[in-house]
């Protein structure tokens, strides 16, 4: 770990011989990375870098911490004890084939209505635990993101699992994650 003012950055060194030669090596490294982030997240707010972020030396990391110290401290303070919980809504059945363009548009509108109804059910049931919401239309799925206090994570997860979703819609809860959807950074944490 390396400190700069009020910031602490956690990193790991890779030997020069380290290669992510196959998908299994990369998967193992990514799981290790997320495990460390999860442990740190249990104790404090984080602004994680994307995996993998490879730097030639520690001075690049120190320079970024120095140059953006005020911005990072402000963002971490704004996050406070908040984490990000996500609900991914997807279709239970594969998309139907269309006989015409009109059928396609009708099915697309019906799918959007089902996703919207599912999103509203989630927000209604979880609003007392969420401080803020964001949603993204992913085309074949929707992602709902809630900013939640650390102390409310388990209650959020349990209540989310009990929500009755519209027919044909599945939901999957994940998190806690760093509240990056709610961060207001001028640019990514570290530009390479």
C-alpha angles and dihedrals in degrees: 000000000000127000131209117178108306093347131092122194122198118207141158129222120231119207113241088248092059112116130169088223096166142017092259093058091048092047092051092049092048092051090050090049093051091046091056092046090050092051092050092044090058088064107032147359116282139197101200125197119231117268118278105024108164121193128188091227145348093262090074089057093045091049092053091049091050097044096047099030096121093046094048094046091049092050094047089050091050091052092051109162094343125124132179124253120188135203116194113201117200139167115269091213128044116260114279121243115249128229092203145001089262091055090049092052092047092051092046091052092047091049091050090050091052091049091047091050091048091048091050091050090052094048093047093050096042104033094102089060099041123079094193139359136215127179135193128198105221094181100242092032142021128227120209116194123194129190104222134175113250091242090059099051098099093043089050092049094048095045092046092054090056097053115119106228126199117272112280096024125106125194131204123191121210137171167009094218132161108282093247095141086067098043117109102207120164089225137348115305092258125017114203 
